[in-house]
Amino acid sequence: MRSPMRRRNLIRTLAGGAAVVLVGDCPLAGAQRGAGRNRTAPPRKPLFGFKQYGMQKIPVRQAINHIARIGYKALELTLMPGWDTEPKLLSKTDRIEIRRQIGDLGLELSAVMESLRLGPDTNQEMYLERLRTAAEAAHELSPGPPAMIETAVGGRSSAFEETKREMADQLSVWAKALEPLKTVLAIKGHVGNALDRPERVLWMFDRVTSPWLRIGYDYSHYKIHGLDMRKTMEQLVGRSVFIHVKDSVGTEQNYRFLLPGDSGEINYEEYAQILREIGYQGPVLAEVSVQLSEQPGYDGVAAAKRCWDNLSPFFV
């Protein structure tokens, strides 16, 4: 799928857009994209998957085979520089073959990962172009409905109050860009970033409402602040379209991310139970932090298998 407007026209058109986009029906297709309570669809467990982000050194086709062999049913591909799935490295043939492989293995491409930034001193023209490129990849790589784009949005936690309105204005431009691209962007809170707490995420999404903007949830970032798991899930999961799971230990000033289940500090049986209570049916994706994957001797396949062993009793 290609945008009908060339880059310059797209940027010029969007630059004059309104600051707030009217809310509409969620465009995510299929029950596999569902979030919150769905009173018409039969109850089912979320799709349990793995982020290729944790397999940077493994060629993508091999990584996809490993993920399916281990037992995962959902997949997130990484579009960032340093991965062989960066869009500029994927030919038309590559995209066709990857899409076919994902479908043949019975996987869902739930999301594609980008690293987009809001706030002062950011090159918004560049990020709009990356958003367009990511949307194109999401459509061309997905064997089913187009994957959502997921990202954090940067900024500094200490500067949230002074920058939040400028960030919201920029996000509204992104929302207008997403409408012709027919692709959902999901943003998650991230420790150290401007959107580092649930109330800040909710402020932003109440300020800029659009059917093409959604929330992602990752408790590991809120745990570092000492926030209660159930409370943060009740605040955000009903409005979320993906969940990342990993462990974290430490404080905001000194923290580490671990493989999900390795710290013993997150009760994943309770985690899964709360998801059932809320009625969440979207993807749950195991994530490996670069704090682990960049360590000498790291094995991406072994990490994916360990995540499966730790979490599958609760999510499969």
N, C-alpha and C positions, 0 to 999 in steps of 0.2 A: 504494500500500500504506500503510495506516495502522496504527499500533500499537493493539492491543486495549485498552490502558490509557490513561486520561487522564494528562496531565502529572503532576499531583500524586501519583496512585497509582503511576506509574512511578518517580518519584524516591523515594517512600517505600519501595517494594518493594526497589529497588536499594540503598538506603542500608545495609541490613542484610546485604548479600551477602557471600559468602566472599571472602577476599583473593586466592585463586588458583583459576582455573577449570580444570577437567580438560581435557586435550588430546583432540581428536577428529579425524575426517577433515576435510580442508580442504573447505569448502562451495563454493568457487569452481567454477563450472560451465564445461565446455567446454575444449578444448585451448588456446583463446586466453587462458585464465587460467593456464595451466600455468607452473610455475616449478621449477627444479631438473631433475634427470634424470627423464625420462618414457620408460621402456623399452617401453611398449606403443604409444604414439602414433608415427606416422611423423615423422622429423625435418623441421623447417621453420624458416624464419627467423622471428624475432620480428616481431610487427606493429609497423610504424613509424608513429608518430603525432605529433601536435602538441598542445600545451596552449593552449587558448583564453585562458589567463592572459596570454599575450602579445598579445592582441587586445582589450584592455579597452575601447577607444573605438569598436570596430566592433560594430554590432548583431549579436546572436548568430546570426541566420539567415544574414546575410551572411558572418560569420566561418566558419560551417560550410561554406558553399558554397566559400569561398576555400580552406579546408583540403583539401576533397575535390578541387577543381580542380588544386591543386598536385601531388597524387598521394598524399597521406597516406591510410592505411587505418584509423588509430585516432585517437581524440579524447579529450581530457579537458576537461570543463567546470568553470568556477569558480563556486562558490556563495557567495563572500565578498561583503561589502558593497562597493559601487563597481562591480560588474559587473551587467549587466542580466539575468544568470542567478541573482542572489540569490533564494532560494526565495520570499520574500514578494512578489517582483515577478512571479512566474510563475503565471498563472492555470491552471486545469485545461485550457483550450483551448490555451494556450501550450505546455504540457507535451505534449499530444497531437501538436501540430503539429511540435514539435522532435523528438520521438521518431520520427515518420513521416519527417521530412526526413533524419535520420541513417540510418535504414534504407534509404530510397530511394536514397541516395547510396552505399550499400555500405560505410558506416563502422561501426566498433565503438566504442561509448561505453565506454572502458576504465575510466575513473575520473571522480569528481567531487572537486573540491578544497575543503577546508575549512581553517580555522585554529583548531584546538582546543588547549587548554593544560592541562597537568598541573602540580601542585606547590603549595606554600604560597600562600595569598592569592589563589587562583583561585576563581571562582564556579562550582563544579561543577554546581550545578543548571542554570545557564545553558548550560554546555557539553553537558550531557546532553540538554537540549532541542534544541540545535543539531545534535547527533548524530542525534537522532530525525528532525529536519526534513531533514537531509542524506540519511538512509536512505530516506525517503519520496521525495525527488527522484531518488535513484539508481534506484529501482524504476520511477518514472513516466516518466523520460526515456530509459530504455534500451530499444531495440528488441529486444534479446536478453536474456541473463542480466543481472541488475542489476549496474551498475557498482560497483566498490569505492569507498570513501571514502578519500582520501589526505590526510595532514596531517603536519606536524611538531608537536612537543608543547611547545616553549618551555622555560622554565627557564633557569638559568645554568650554564654549564660549570663555573665555579669552585665551585658549590654542589652538584655532583652527589652526592658522598658523603653529605652531610647531608640531602639531600632525596629520594634515590632510593627509599627504602622507602615514603615517603608517596606518591610518584608511582606506584609499583607498586600500592599499595592502591587509589588512584583509578582506575588503568587496569583493575584487576580489576572495578570497578563498571561501567566502560564495556563490558567484555567481556560482562557479564551483560545489559546493555542491548541489545547487538547481537544476542543470540540470538533473542529474539522478533521483532526487526526483520529477521532473515535477511539481513544485510548485512555485508560484510567491511570492516574498518578497517585500512588499511595505513599504517604510520608510518615515516618516513625520518629518518636522522640529518641534522643541520643544524649548520653551523658556528656557534659562539657559544651554542648551546642546550645543555641538560643532556646530551642524547644526541648528542654531536658526534663520537664515535669508534666504530668497529665494536664494540669490546669492551663499550662501554656499551649499545649497542643490543642486543647478544646477552645481556648480563646481564638487561636488562629483559624480553626475550622468553623467557628461561629461567625467570625468576621468575614471570611471568604467562603461562600457556599456555592458549590457546583457539583453536578452529577459526575464530573470527571475528576474530582478530588476526593480522596478517601484517606483513612488513617490506617497505619500499621502498628502492631503492638509487640513490644519486646521487654519483658519484665526485668531482664538482666540490667538494663540501664536505670530502672527505677529502684531496684534493690540496692544499688550503690548509694542512693540517697536515704536508705533506710525506710522506704515506703512499704506499706502493707500490700501483699500480693493481691488478696481478694479485692481490696478497695480500688487498686489501680485497674484491675480487670473489669470491675463493675463500672468504672468511669469510662473505659475506652473500648473494651472488646465488642460491645454491642454496635459500635460504629466502625469497627476494623474489618479489613478485607484480607489481611494476612497476619500471621503470628510467626515471629522468630523465637527460637528457644536456644539458650546457652546459659551457663552459669557465670556468676561474677562474685568476687570477694573483694573486700577492702572498702575504702572511702572515696569520695569524690576527688580528693587530692592524691590518692595512691590506691589504684584498683587494678585488678587483673580479671580477664575473661578466661573461662575454662570451658571444656567440652560439657554439654548439658548432662547433668547427673553426676559429674565428677566431684563437686564440692560437698555434696550431701546436704546443702543448705536450702535447696528448693524442693518442696514436696510435690513431685510431679503427679502423684495420685490425686492429691487435692487440686492441682492445676487442671487436670483433665476433668475432674468433677465439676469445677466452676464453669468450665467451657460448656459442659452439658447443661448446667443450670441456666446459663445465659442463652443457650441455643446456637452457639457458634458452629458453623459448618464450612468455613473456608479452610485454606491450607495452613498446616502447622509445619514449619520448615526448620530443621536443625541447622544451626549456623556455627561455623568455626571462625573465631577471631583471628586477625592477622597477628595478634600477639602470640598465637600458637603456631600458625602456619608458616611464619617466618623463622621459627626456631630451627637450628641445625638438626637434621635427622627426621624432620617431620614427615609423616606418611599420610597422605590424603585419604587413601583407601582404608587404612587402619582406623583413621579418625572417623570416617563415615560409618564403619562397622561398629565402632564403640558407641557412637551416638545412637545407632539402631538398637544395640543391646541394652543401653540404658533407658531408652524412651519407648520402644515398641510395646512393652507390656501395658502402657497407659494410653497410647494413641493408635494402636492397630487392633 
